[in-house]
Amino acid sequence: MRRRTFLSTLPAGALVAGASAASGQSAPGARPSSPSPAQTPPTYPYRGVGMGDRIMGAPFAGRSTVWGTRGAVATAHPTATLMGLDTLRRGGSAIDAAIAVNAALGFLEPVANGIGGDAFGLLWDPGQGKVVGFNGSGNSPLGLSLDAARGKANARGNLPSYGAVTVNVPGTVDAWWQAHQRYGKLPWKDVLLPVAELCERGEAMPQLIAFYLERNMAGFDRSAAIIEDNDNRKRVYAPDGRTPRVGEVFANPDLGRTYRLIAEGGRDAFYEGPIAEAIEAYFRRIGGWMTRADLAAHRTEWVAPLVSNYRGVDVHQLGPNTQGLSTLQILNVCERFDLKGLGFQTAASIHVQAEAKRLAFEDRARWFADDRFSKTPVERLISKAYAAERAALIRPDRVMDRAMPGDAPTQGDTTYFSVADADGMMVSWIQSNYRGMGSGLVPDDGAGRTLGFMFQDRGELFALSDGHPNVYAPGKRPFHTIIPGFATRDGKPWMAFGVMGGGMQPQGQAQIVINMVDYGLDPQEAGDAPRWQHEGSSEPTGQAAEGSGVLHLESGVPEATREQLRAMGWTLGPPNGGFGGYQNVVRQDNARGPWTYGAASEARKDGLALAW
């Protein structure tokens, strides 16, 4: 999601708050809490108020890392975390718990994910003693031609944000199935049926999800003319003419019914059976392109992760069509600089990191696409020699006028979570519908009941220009923003981590690694530390860079750092709510006794980390 799009969804009170923070009226480290949209006052009442004091740890950390011996779960919703922990306690593997968590979040956090979207994962396989990965992204419909897609282009010449033209085959359910076939311990039904029951009985709505649900539905209403069906989403998410408010119980029995079909029939129920039949009939009725044949052809792909070493830590990422390579490129460039010597949250350190991001994102825009259609020069882009060439372009005292892609042969809403079990398996899992809640389209069964989930709008990220690696084609996967992260040290698992949020993900992941490796922060401190986010780079859709872009800083970044960054030529933006959502589970090898797990969650969201 571009900054202008995000800001257009915010209430006036939130913009006042952000402007106050940007002008230096909030104390360094302040993290004000926002009242619910319905209660937002005309003036911001918490100006100048910082955090309470902690007797231990970094002063900006809101809580401690939690520790356990048998397992850990960190997710974006407390009930999802409890669901994952309960699955582990019932004898499930980390994969069983991950599937239960993901299914639960599709109900609890519909603003970020669901079975209408795609999934990616990295995990430590203790049996093989290595990190393995899967790509669970789906293809575009075979019946949608490039000419037809271009016929839906908006005024900027890009695919629209919503509607049937943005819908690709949802890959999540097959990713669950394939992962369970390899690593599951509990029966398939025992993993999903408790989640179906949760959908049917309902759960209280937390603050942030309530905010985004209201804003997403309002956004769909504004774009209703390009969405082929607007009734089903309202029936599921605003059944009484409005979305649930904070603390109200929200239920989705239609999704519970769909989960029961999947629990009984496995992945075939979704891709070949009654759900596939309903999806095909739905798109036929509204004038879309998805068919049962498109669904039946889908398979999750097991892939070897990319890996690059950062100061003794091996960081693992998935390759294109994801942007995981960008994380490694940012770290490779940053490794050429003494970030520890430059200092934590200084202008010099943030300058280097943000310039590394700009360089990496120009390569991202130029090369990243479905590698079955266009090969990305991964070996060159990931090499240390290339990083040295790119690092030499960074001036220590001044912003680069323009970043360009090297000579080598955007944002959305996402959920990320980490899970680990007593056998040593650690799972880094990310799943998304892309922009906001997705395409706006909720399928039905033709008999008066919806299926309870929304299709993704990931197809918006295709380019429409001839010759571009990411140009739309039938049966092709679009460029993907969502990336799980994993790190190992000395051949042993260290952390399953991620930072959700479109183009924030590579720059957010790099900041977590740098915070822990260069600055010695623990997992919770690394996530609570103030973040930066650069916007305005070129995009894989073909959109060109916007000058040197805008560098957004959270309110905790010191004022002296801001002044120095302005002097370097950076255009600074206020906190814009786009700094991502973080979860992490680390494994610690102890001199005394067995290894243990530490878990951390995101202070900026409604999440929770627990270990046992």
N, C-alpha and C positions, 0 to 999 in steps of 0.2 A: 504494500500500500504506500503510495507516495505521500509525502508530508501534507500537501494541500488536501488530499483526500481524507487523511486522518483528522486534520484539524476541523474540517467541515462537519465531522460527526460529533465534535465536543460541544458541551453546553458552555454558555458564556462564562459561568463561574469558573470552569476549569481553565479557560483561556486566561482569565484574570489571574488565577493562581500561578499559571506557568509564566506569565509576564512578570509577576512579582518576583518569582524565583530568579528569572533571568536578569533582573535589574539589580540583583544583589541584596534585596530586602529580606531574604531568608538567610539565617545563619548557615555557615558551612556545615554540611552534614545533615541539614534539615530534611526530613522526609514527611511533609504534612499529609495528613489523611484527608480524604475528600468525603463530604457528606453525599448521600444518595442524590441522584439528579433531581428528584422531586423536591428536595429540601435545600438545594444550593442557594445560599443567600446572595444578595447583590454585591456585597463586599466580602473579601476573604478574611476570615476572623483569626487565622493562625499565623499571621505574618511575624517573622522573627523568632518563632518557637522551634528549637531544635529537638534532638532526641534526648531521652533520659540517659543517665550515665551507667556504664557497665564497669564492674570492678575488675574484670579480666577481659583480655582480647582486644581487638581493634575497636576504637570508640564508635565507628560507623556501623558495626555489626548489630543487627537487631536481635539475634539469638545465637545460641551455640550450635555447632555441629552435633548431631545425635549419633550415638555409638551403640553397636550391638555385636553379637557373636555369631548369630545364626542366619541373619538375613536383614535386608533393608529395602525400603520402598520410598521413593520421592516423586510426587506427582503434583499436578496443578489443582487438586481438589482433595480436601481431607477425607471424604467418603471413598474416593477412588484409592487413596493410600490405604485406608482400612480394608478395602476389598482385596487389594494386593497382598497385604499382610495376612489376612485370613486365609487366602489361597495358599500361601507358604506354610502356614500353620496346619493346614489340612493335608500336608504332604506334597503339595505341588512344587514344581520346579520354578525357576525364575521366569521361564517362558510361559508357563501356565499363569503365573501372577501377572506377567506383562499383558497377556491376552485379556485377562479379567479386568485389569486396569484400563486398557484401551477401550474395551466395550463399555465399561462404566463411564469413562470420560465422554464417549459419544452421546450419552444421555445427560450427564452432569454438566458438561462443558460444550454444548452444541455450537457455541460461537467460535470454536477453534478446531473441531475435528468431528469425525463420525464415519460410518461405514460407506458413505458416499465418496470418500476420499482415498488417498494413497498412504502407504506406510513404508518406512525404511528402518533398518536396524543394524547395529553392530553388537556383537556379543563375544565374551570370552568363553570359549568352549574348553572346559577343564580336561575333557577326554583327549582332545587333540593338542592342548596346550598352546592355542593360538586364537587370534581374533578372526572371526568370520563375519560376513555381511550379507544382507539381502536387499534387493531393490524391488519394492512392491508397487511400482508405478504402472499405470495402465495406458493403453494406446488410445489414440483418437479413433472415432468411428470410421470404418471402411467406406461407409456410404456418404461421408462428408468430403467433398472435393475442395481443392484449394480455391477454385473460383467461387464456390458457394461460401466458403469461409470469408473470402475477401468481400463478398456481398453483404456481410454483416459487420464490416469494419466501421469504427466510429469516425468522428471528424478528424482525429489525429492520425488515422490510417492504421490503427491497431485494433485487435479484436476487443469486443466490449467486455465489461467486467462481469456481466451476468447473462443468463439465458442458455438455451440448449447448445449453442455453438461453442460454449466453453467447457462442455462436459466430456471428459474422457472416461474410459472404463475404470470403475473404482477398484483399486488393488488391495484394499485393507483386509477383507475377509479371507482372500486366498493367502495373504501373508500370515494371518493367524494360523490357517490350516497347515501350511507348509512348515512353519516353525514348530507347531505342535506335533506334527508327524515325526520330526527329528528329535525334539527335546522335551515333549510333554510327558508328564508322569501321571497326572490325574486323567480320568476319562474325559473326553471332549465335552460331553453334556454337563459334567460336574463343574467345568470351568465357566460355562455361559449361563446356565440356568439361574444361579444366584443373581446375576446381573439382570436377567429378564424380570425377576421378582422385584428388584430395586426399581426398575422402570415403572412397574405397575403400581407399586405403593407410593412412589414419589420421594422427593427429598427437598429440604429447605434450600432456598436460593441464596447464594452468597453475594457479597457486594459487587465485586468486579464483573462477574458473569451477568448479573442482573443489569448492570450498566451497559455492557456490550450487547446483550440481547435486545434491549430496547433500541439502541442506536442502529444495530443491524437491520432490525425490522423497519425502522424509519427510512433507512437507506434503500431497502428494497421497494418501499412505497414510492420513493422519489423516482426510482428507475423502473416502475411497474410496466411502462410501455414497451420495454425491450425484454421483459420476462414473459414467457409464453403462458405461464400459469401462476397466479398469485393467491389462489384460494387455499391450496393445501398447506402452505407454510403457515398461514394464519390459523388454520385449524389446529396445528400442532403446537405452535409457539406463542400464539396470542388467542386462545380459544374464546375468551370473553371480550375481545376487542382490545386487549392490552396484554403486554408481557408480564410475567410474574415479578413482583416487587421483592426487595430484600427481605428474607425471612419467611416468605410465603412458600407453601409446598407446591412444587412443580412435578407433574407425572407425565409419562409418555407411554401409555399402554400400547399404542400402535408399534412403537419400537420394541417393546417387550414381546409382542407377538412375533415380530420379525426375528428377534433373537431366538425365540423358541423354535421357529422353523429351521434356523441355522444349527441350533443345538441338536435337533433331531436328524437333519439331512446333511450336515457338514457343508463344506464349501460348494458342493454341487447344488444345494438348495438355492444358493444365491446366484450362481453363474449358469446353471442349466435347468433348474427346477422351477418351482412356483414363483419365486421372487424374480428370476430372470424373465419369466413369461409376463409378469405384471409390469416390469420395467419396459419391455419391448412394447407392450400395449399402450403404456403411458406416453412414450415418446411418439408413437404412431398417432396418438390422439392429439398431442399438442404441436405436432409438426417438427419433431426433433429427428435425430439420426441414429441413436443407440439401438442396437438389436441384440437379440439373444445370441446370435452367432458371434458378435463382438465380445460379449461377456464370456461365452464358452471357450474362446480361444485364449483367454488371459492365463498367464502363469507367472508366479513370482520367480525372480532370477536370483540365485545364490552367486555372490561375486566375491572376488579377492579384494580386500580394501587397499587403498593407497596408503603409504606410510612415509613419514619424514621425521627425522630426529631434530628436536629442539633442545639444545643444551642438556643432552643426556636422556631426554624423554622422547619415546617414540609415539607420535600422534597419528592416529589412524582415521581415515575418512573414506567415504564412498566416492567413486569417480563420476564423471558425467554419465547421465544427464543431470546429476546434482551439482551443487556448487561447493562440495566438500574440498575440492582442490584449492579453492580460494583461501580457506583457513590455513592450509599448509603453505601457500605462497606468502601470505601475510607473515606467518611465523618465520619462514625462511629469510625474508627481508629483514625482519626485526632482529634476527639472530646476528646480523652484521653490526649491530649497535649495542653498546653497553647500557641496556635499559636500567639495570640496577644502579649503575653509577649516575645515570641521568636523574634518578629519583622518582618516587611514587607520586603520581598525580601532578607531576610537573608539566610545564608547557613543552619542554624538550622531549619528554617521553611520549606524551599524547601526540605531538607533532609527527614523530617518527612512525608511530602506529597508524595514524590516520593517513599519512602519505603511503604507507605500505598497502593499506586498504585500497586507496585510489588506484595504485598500480595494478593490484591483483584484479580489481573489478573491471578494468579495461580489457584484460585478457578474458575474463568471464564473459563479457559482452561479445567479444570477437569469436570465441571458440566453442563455448559450452553448448552441447546439444546431445540428442540421442545418438550414442556411438554406433548404433546399427545403421545410421544414415550418413553420419559425418564424423570422422575420427579427430578427436582432440589430441594435440601433440603433448600428451601428458608427461612423457619422460623429460622433454625440454622444459616445460613449465614448472615442473617440480624439482628441477636440479638445483644444486647449490651454486653452480656456476652462473646459471640464469639469475638466481637471487642476487648474486654479487653485482651483476650488470644493472639490475633494477635498483638495488640499494644505492648505487653510485649516482643515481638521478636525484636523490633526495638532498636538498640543501638544508643545512642545519639551522639557518636563520630566516628562511623564507619559504612560503608555499610555492609549489610548482605551478606555473601558469596554466599548464594543461598536462594531464596524464594521458599517455597513449598506450595502446597494446604493444607488446613486445614483438620482435621479429622472430617468429617461431614457425618450423614447418607446420528484486523489487519486493514489494513487501506483502505479507499476508498474515493470517492468523492460524496458529498451529499449536498443538500440544506436544510436550516433550516429557518423558519420564525415565527414571532409572530404577532397576530392580536387581537384587542379588540374593542368592540362596546359600544354604549351608554347604552345598557341594562345591562351591567356588565359582558357579556360573554368574556372570555379571552381564546385564542387558542394558543397552542404550537404544531407546526406541523413540521415534518421532513420527507423528501422524497429523494429517492436515486436510482441510477442505479448500485451502488457499485463502483468497480474499474474504475476510469476515467469515460468515457462515457457509459460503459457497455460492452456487449459481442462482439461488432463489427457488429452485425447483425441488419439490418434495413429491415423490411418486405415490400413486395409490394403486389399489388392487382392482379397481373397476367396479367394486361392490359397495362403495361408500366408506371405505376405510383407507387411511394413508398407510404407508410402510414406516412412517415415523422418523425418516432421516432425509437429509438434503444432499443432493449431488454436488460434487466439487466444481469449481470454476478454474481449475488448473490450466485448461486450454487457453486461457487468456494470455499465457506467457509464450505462446508461439509468435514468431516473427511472420510477417507477410511479404517480405522483400525477396525477390528471386536471388538465389546464390547465397543467402545467409544460411549458416549451418543449422540454425534453429527454425527455418522456414516451415510453415505448416505442411503436413502431408498426411493422407489417410494411413491409419495403422502405425502412427509414430508417437513416441513419448515426447512431451514438451520439456523444455528446460524446467528444472525443479529447484526450488529454494530450500526445501527442508532437508536437514542433514543431522544425523546423530554423530556424536563424537566419542572417541575412546582413546585412552592413553595407557601405555605400558612402560615399565622401567625394568631394565636388566632381564627382559624376557618374561616378566611377571605382570599380571594385571594391576593397574593402578586406579584408574577412574573411568566410569561410564558417565559421561556428562553431555550437556547440550544447552543451547540458548535458543529458544524459539523466536520467530518473528521475522520472516521474509529476509530481506537483505541485511538485517541486523545479525543474522546467525553466524556467518564467518567472522565478522569483526567482534561479535560478542564472545564466541568460542576462543578466539585469539586472546582477548582480554582476560578470560578465566585462566588460561594456561600461563600467561605472563604474570598475572597476579599471584599464582601459586609457585611458579618456578623462579621468577626473578625477584618477587617481593615477599615470598615466604608466608603468604596468607593461607589460612586453613580453608576447607571447602565452603563453609558458610560465609566467612569474611570475604572470600574471593567473589562471591555472588552479591553480597551486600555493598561492596565498594562502589562508589559512583562510576557510572559508565559514560562513554562518549559514543556517538553514532554519526557517521558521515553519510549524507545523502547527496545525490546529484551526479553520480557516476553514469556512464553509458550502461544501457540495459540490453539483455539478450533478445528483447523484442525488436531491437533496431533503433531505439530511442538514444539520441546522442547525449553526451555529458553536458551539464549545465555549468559552464565555466569551471571554477574550482569547487563548486558545490557549497553545501552548508554543513558546518560541524556543530551538532547539537550536544550540549553538555548537561548532565544532571546537576541539580542544585548543590550537591555536595562538593563539586569541583571547586577548589580554592579560587577566590577572586583574583589573586595575583597570577594564577595560571591563566585565567581568562584574559587578563590584560596583556600578558605576554603573547598569547595566541593571536589576539587581535593585531598586535604589533608585527607579527610574522605574516600577516595578510589573510588570516582565516576569517571567513564570514561565520559568526557564531549565531546559533539559533537557540531558542529556549527549550526547556524540557518539553517533549512532545508526546510522551506516552509510548514511544516506539523503541524502548531500550531492551525489549525482549523479556523472556521468562526462562528462568534457569532452574535446573535440577542436577544433582550430582550424587553419586555413590562412589566412595573411595574404599579401596582395600589397603589396610595398614599391616605390614609385617612387623611383629613385635619381638623385641629381644627376650621378653618374658612371656611365655605362653603362646597361644595360637594367634593367627591373624584375626583382625576384627574389621568390621565395616563402619564407616562414617557416612552419614547422609545429610544433605543440605537441600533446602528448598528456596523458593523465590519470595523475597519480602515484598516485591511489587505486585504479587498476584494473591490468589486465595489458597495457595498450595500448602502442603504439609509433608515433612520428611519424618519417617519413623524407622527405628531399627529394633531388633529383638535378639 
